[in-house]
Amino acid sequence: MVSRKLSFALFGNVYQSRKSANIIKIMDCLAARGADMCIEKQFYEFLVAAGRIGPGCAEVFEDGGFTADFVISLGGDGTLLRAAGHVGDKDIPILGVNMGRLGFLADIVPSEIESAVGSLYDGDYAIEAHSVIRVEADGAAGIGHDSALNDIAVLKRDTASMITIHAEVDGEYLVTYQADGLIVSTPTGSTAYSLSNGGPIIVPRTGTLCLTPVAPHSLNVRPIVIPDDSVVTLTVESRSHNFLIAVDGQSEKCAEGTRLTIRKAPYNIRIVKRSSQRYFSTLREKMMWGADKRMAK
């Protein structure tokens, strides 16, 4: 049981007004407990413009300029990923409220907001530590958004032709991919973009990374799982002389010849889970993993 005042930083979806509908419910719930709260500037301005809240009703912060006991992400998994990018190495637990379709990471539904907040005050919750990966670019101006909770993907920029990706692991040549791209995913990201390209499901906290090619031009190239203390080095050749690097879905252009180094970050992202929630049950419920319609007959 927490006896002191808690503080909360709120992030939310800024593209769909419907996904911000429960902000008043959350703010009233926190206010009833005497909590301090602040709202990310972009989300705050969206809420004011949409008429969800009035100007000056809460403190506002930009980017990572905040401190809090907990972060609340209101949206879907994409919103939680964005919140995680701003949390970085602050070691602040994130509670994800799902207003999207899937909600694999953000698995608290709006009807559970009061009970979820109550669990935080009662200490009745679990914390999952999720590894983060970083990318460094040599021979370029650098990558704007360089840390990923899910994945870092190297992708072709156009539909004209695939790209050539030379991959090394810990300085040892691995393989040259002829493909539309390559995904380096954490266990958290194994159920996202990597999975849609044939990658394996990897249980969190297994200490691994997965390299999954995107539409490879070979039947002999398959996803490969490596230890998460490995250093992955990638160099890309492209007919257009540039390519895209997407860090948790945020992409930017890189010039051909840029050497990318991907390694595990020295911190984790901490996600709040209900004490009763289990990973395999989430797989079955959210991903329909193992579902067999024949069993229902």
C-alpha positions as CSV (number, residue, x, y, z in Angstrom):
1,M,0.0,0.0,0.0
2,V,1.4,3.4,-1.1
3,S,0.9,6.1,1.5
4,R,2.7,9.0,-0.2
5,K,1.5,11.2,-3.1
6,L,2.2,9.7,-6.5
7,S,3.0,11.5,-9.7
8,F,1.9,10.5,-13.2
9,A,3.0,11.6,-16.8
10,L,0.3,11.1,-19.4
11,F,0.9,10.3,-23.1
12,G,-1.8,9.7,-25.7
13,N,-2.9,9.2,-29.2
14,V,-2.9,12.5,-31.1
15,Y,-4.5,11.2,-34.4
16,Q,-7.9,9.9,-33.3
17,S,-10.2,11.8,-31.0
18,R,-12.0,8.6,-30.0
19,K,-8.9,7.2,-28.4
20,S,-8.6,10.2,-26.1
21,A,-12.2,9.9,-24.8
22,N,-11.2,8.4,-21.5
23,I,-8.7,11.1,-20.5
24,I,-11.2,12.8,-18.2
25,K,-11.9,9.5,-16.5
26,I,-8.2,9.0,-15.9
27,M,-7.6,12.5,-14.7
28,D,-10.6,12.4,-12.4
29,C,-9.4,9.1,-11.0
30,L,-5.9,10.4,-10.3
31,A,-7.3,13.7,-8.9
32,A,-9.5,11.7,-6.5
33,R,-6.4,10.1,-5.0
34,G,-4.5,13.5,-4.8
35,A,-2.0,12.5,-7.4
36,D,0.2,15.0,-9.3
37,M,-0.1,14.7,-13.1
38,C,1.4,16.2,-16.2
39,I,0.6,15.8,-19.9
40,E,2.9,15.6,-22.9
41,K,2.6,18.9,-24.8
42,Q,1.6,17.4,-28.1
43,F,-1.2,15.3,-26.5
44,Y,-2.2,18.3,-24.3
45,E,-2.6,20.6,-27.3
46,F,-4.6,17.9,-29.1
47,L,-6.9,17.4,-26.1
48,V,-7.5,21.2,-25.8
49,A,-8.2,21.6,-29.5
50,A,-10.6,18.6,-29.4
51,G,-12.4,20.1,-26.5
52,R,-11.6,17.2,-24.2
53,I,-10.0,19.4,-21.5
54,G,-9.7,23.1,-20.8
55,P,-6.5,25.2,-21.1
56,G,-4.4,25.3,-18.0
57,C,-5.9,22.2,-16.4
58,A,-2.6,20.4,-16.0
59,E,1.1,20.8,-16.2
60,V,2.7,20.3,-19.6
61,F,6.0,18.9,-20.6
62,E,7.9,18.3,-23.9
63,D,9.8,15.2,-25.0
64,G,11.6,13.7,-22.1
65,G,11.4,16.7,-19.8
66,F,9.4,15.1,-17.0
67,T,9.8,13.1,-13.8
68,A,7.0,10.8,-12.5
69,D,6.4,7.7,-10.5
70,F,4.4,6.2,-13.4
71,V,3.7,6.9,-17.0
72,I,0.2,6.2,-18.4
73,S,-0.1,5.6,-22.1
74,L,-3.6,6.1,-23.6
75,G,-3.9,4.7,-27.1
76,G,-2.5,1.5,-28.5
77,D,0.8,-0.2,-28.7
78,G,2.1,2.5,-31.0
79,T,1.4,5.1,-28.4
80,L,3.1,3.0,-25.7
81,L,6.2,2.7,-28.0
82,R,6.3,6.5,-28.4
83,A,6.0,6.9,-24.6
84,A,8.8,4.4,-24.1
85,G,11.0,6.4,-26.4
86,H,10.5,9.5,-24.2
87,V,10.9,7.5,-21.0
88,G,14.3,6.2,-22.2
89,D,16.6,5.4,-19.3
90,K,14.4,7.1,-16.6
91,D,13.4,3.7,-15.2
92,I,9.8,4.9,-14.9
93,P,7.2,2.1,-15.2
94,I,4.6,2.4,-18.0
95,L,0.9,1.5,-17.7
96,G,-0.7,1.0,-21.1
97,V,-4.4,1.7,-21.5
98,N,-5.5,0.1,-24.8
99,M,-7.8,2.2,-27.0
100,G,-6.6,0.4,-30.2
101,R,-7.5,-2.9,-31.8
102,L,-4.9,-5.3,-30.4
103,G,-3.3,-3.9,-27.3
104,F,-0.5,-6.6,-26.9
105,L,1.7,-4.3,-24.8
106,A,-1.1,-1.9,-23.7
107,D,-3.5,-4.4,-22.3
108,I,-5.6,-2.4,-19.8
109,V,-9.0,-1.7,-21.3
110,P,-10.8,1.6,-20.5
111,S,-13.3,-0.1,-18.2
112,E,-10.4,-1.2,-16.0
113,I,-8.8,2.3,-15.5
114,E,-10.0,2.8,-11.9
115,S,-9.1,-0.7,-10.8
116,A,-5.7,-0.5,-12.5
117,V,-4.9,2.8,-10.8
118,G,-6.1,1.3,-7.5
119,S,-3.7,-1.6,-8.1
120,L,-0.8,0.9,-8.4
121,Y,-1.6,2.4,-5.0
122,D,-2.2,-1.1,-3.5
123,G,1.1,-2.5,-4.9
124,D,-0.9,-5.2,-6.6
125,Y,0.9,-5.3,-9.9
126,A,4.0,-6.8,-11.6
127,I,6.7,-5.1,-13.6
128,E,8.1,-6.6,-16.8
129,A,11.6,-5.5,-17.9
130,H,11.8,-5.2,-21.7
131,S,15.2,-4.9,-23.4
132,V,15.9,-2.0,-25.7
133,I,18.2,-1.9,-28.8
134,R,20.1,1.1,-30.1
135,V,21.6,2.0,-33.5
136,E,24.6,4.1,-34.3
137,A,25.4,5.3,-37.8
138,D,28.9,5.8,-39.1
139,G,29.6,7.9,-42.1
140,A,26.3,9.9,-41.7
141,A,25.0,12.8,-39.7
142,G,23.5,10.3,-37.2
143,I,20.1,8.8,-36.5
144,G,17.5,11.1,-34.9
145,H,15.5,8.5,-33.1
146,D,18.1,5.8,-32.2
147,S,16.5,3.5,-29.5
148,A,13.8,0.8,-30.1
149,L,11.7,-1.3,-27.8
150,N,10.3,-3.4,-30.7
151,D,12.7,-3.3,-33.6
152,I,15.1,-1.6,-35.9
153,A,14.5,-2.2,-39.6
154,V,16.6,-1.5,-42.7
155,L,14.3,-1.1,-45.7
156,K,14.4,-0.2,-49.4
157,R,13.0,3.3,-50.2
158,D,11.1,2.5,-53.3
159,T,9.4,-0.3,-55.2
160,A,11.9,-0.5,-58.0
161,S,14.3,-3.1,-56.6
162,M,15.5,-4.8,-53.4
163,I,18.6,-3.8,-51.5
164,T,21.8,-5.7,-50.6
165,I,22.5,-5.9,-46.8
166,H,25.9,-7.2,-45.6
167,A,25.5,-8.4,-42.0
168,E,28.1,-9.1,-39.4
169,V,27.7,-10.4,-35.8
170,D,30.4,-9.6,-33.3
171,G,32.7,-8.7,-36.2
172,E,32.2,-12.1,-38.0
173,Y,30.5,-12.1,-41.4
174,L,27.0,-13.6,-41.2
175,V,25.4,-13.4,-44.6
176,T,24.5,-11.0,-47.4
177,Y,20.8,-10.5,-47.7
178,Q,19.2,-9.7,-51.0
179,A,15.8,-8.5,-49.8
180,D,13.4,-5.7,-49.3
181,G,14.9,-5.2,-45.9
182,L,16.0,-6.7,-42.6
183,I,14.5,-6.5,-39.2
184,V,16.5,-6.7,-35.9
185,S,13.9,-7.3,-33.2
186,T,13.9,-7.6,-29.4
187,P,11.7,-10.4,-27.8
188,T,9.1,-7.6,-27.3
189,G,9.2,-6.9,-31.0
190,S,9.0,-10.5,-32.1
191,T,5.2,-10.4,-32.1
192,A,5.2,-7.2,-34.3
193,Y,6.8,-6.6,-37.7
194,S,9.1,-9.5,-37.4
195,L,6.2,-11.9,-36.9
196,S,4.4,-10.6,-40.0
197,N,7.6,-11.5,-42.0
198,G,7.8,-15.1,-40.7
199,G,9.9,-14.5,-37.6
200,P,9.5,-16.6,-34.4
201,I,7.7,-15.6,-31.3
202,I,10.3,-15.0,-28.6
203,V,9.3,-14.9,-24.9
204,P,10.4,-11.7,-23.1
205,R,13.5,-11.9,-20.9
206,T,15.0,-14.7,-23.0
207,G,18.1,-12.6,-23.7
208,T,18.0,-12.8,-27.5
209,L,17.6,-10.8,-30.6
210,C,16.2,-11.9,-34.0
211,L,17.3,-11.0,-37.5
212,T,14.3,-11.4,-39.9
213,P,14.7,-10.7,-43.6
214,V,11.8,-8.9,-45.4
215,A,10.8,-10.7,-48.6
216,P,14.3,-12.3,-49.2
217,H,15.2,-13.3,-52.7
218,S,16.2,-16.8,-51.6
219,L,14.6,-19.8,-50.0
220,N,17.8,-20.5,-48.1
221,V,17.6,-17.4,-45.9
222,R,15.6,-17.7,-42.7
223,P,15.3,-15.7,-39.5
224,I,18.1,-16.3,-37.0
225,V,18.1,-15.8,-33.2
226,I,21.3,-14.5,-31.6
227,P,22.3,-13.6,-28.0
228,D,21.3,-10.0,-27.1
229,D,24.8,-9.1,-26.1
230,S,25.8,-9.5,-29.7
231,V,26.8,-6.5,-31.8
232,V,25.1,-6.5,-35.3
233,T,26.8,-4.5,-38.0
234,L,25.0,-3.7,-41.3
235,T,26.1,-2.0,-44.6
236,V,23.7,-1.5,-47.4
237,E,23.9,-1.3,-51.2
238,S,21.0,0.2,-53.2
239,R,20.4,1.2,-56.8
240,S,18.9,4.4,-55.5
241,H,22.0,5.0,-53.4
242,N,20.0,5.4,-50.2
243,F,17.7,3.4,-47.9
244,L,15.4,3.7,-45.0
245,I,16.0,2.9,-41.4
246,A,12.9,2.5,-39.2
247,V,13.3,2.6,-35.4
248,D,10.1,1.4,-33.8
249,G,8.3,2.6,-37.0
250,Q,9.9,6.1,-37.2
251,S,11.8,6.1,-40.4
252,E,14.4,8.3,-42.0
253,K,16.6,8.2,-45.0
254,C,20.2,7.0,-44.9
255,A,22.9,7.2,-47.6
256,E,24.3,4.1,-49.2
257,G,27.6,3.2,-47.5
258,T,26.4,4.2,-44.0
259,R,27.6,1.6,-41.5
260,L,25.0,0.7,-38.9
261,T,25.8,-0.8,-35.6
262,I,23.0,-2.2,-33.5
263,R,23.5,-3.3,-29.9
264,K,21.5,-3.7,-26.7
265,A,21.0,-0.5,-24.7
266,P,22.3,-0.4,-21.1
267,Y,18.7,0.0,-19.7
268,N,15.3,-1.6,-19.9
269,I,11.8,-0.3,-20.3
270,R,9.6,-1.3,-17.4
271,I,5.9,-2.1,-18.3
272,V,3.2,-2.5,-15.6
273,K,1.2,-5.7,-15.8
274,R,-1.7,-6.9,-13.7
275,S,-0.6,-9.6,-11.2
276,S,-3.0,-12.1,-12.8
277,Q,-1.8,-11.4,-16.4
278,R,0.4,-14.1,-18.0
279,Y,2.4,-13.9,-21.3
280,F,1.0,-17.1,-22.8
281,S,-2.6,-16.3,-22.0
282,T,-2.0,-12.9,-23.7
283,L,-0.7,-14.7,-26.8
284,R,-3.8,-16.9,-26.9
285,E,-6.2,-14.0,-26.3
286,K,-4.7,-11.3,-28.4
287,M,-2.9,-13.2,-31.1
288,M,-5.3,-16.2,-31.3
289,W,-2.1,-18.3,-30.9
290,G,-2.9,-22.0,-31.2
291,A,-6.5,-21.4,-31.9
292,D,-8.2,-24.2,-33.8
293,K,-11.7,-23.8,-35.0
294,R,-12.1,-27.5,-35.2
295,M,-12.0,-27.8,-31.4
296,A,-15.1,-25.6,-31.2
297,K,-17.2,-28.2,-33.1
